[in-house]
Amino acid sequence: MNKFKLLDTIALLNPVSVERLTWWNQIILKSESLLSGQVGTIVEVYEEGEEFHYLVDADTQGREYAMATLSADEFLVLQYELTVV
């Protein structure tokens, strides 16, 4: 399993309901979930046995509006530069 790192930029693969959010700004986030494709940043990595979980901060123009703890299969890391593997 990949271990992603702090400050990686991610995009959600599926919606994340408000009930799963650890914090959200109700003035900015007026819907019942974060939508698929929403972009955020990994701000903490938790290791539980062989699994990793990630605290992701969603922000827009420097304004924080939601945080959620996600497993690695719920998002993909965005690549801004060509990487040869």
Stockholm file with secondary structure:
# STOCKHOLM 1.0

chainA/1-85         MNKFKLLDTIALLNPVSVERLTWWNQIILKSESLLSGQVGTIVEVYEEGEEFHYLVDADTQGREYAMATLSADEFLVLQYELTVV
#=GR chainA/1-85 SS CCCCCTTCEEEESSCEEGGGEEEECTTTCCSSEECTTCEEEEEEEEEETTEEEEEEEEEETTEEEEEEEEEGGGEEECCCSCCCC
#=GC SS_cons        CCCCCTTCEEEESSCEEGGGEEEECTTTCCSSEECTTCEEEEEEEEEETTEEEEEEEEEETTEEEEEEEEEGGGEEECCCSCCCC
//
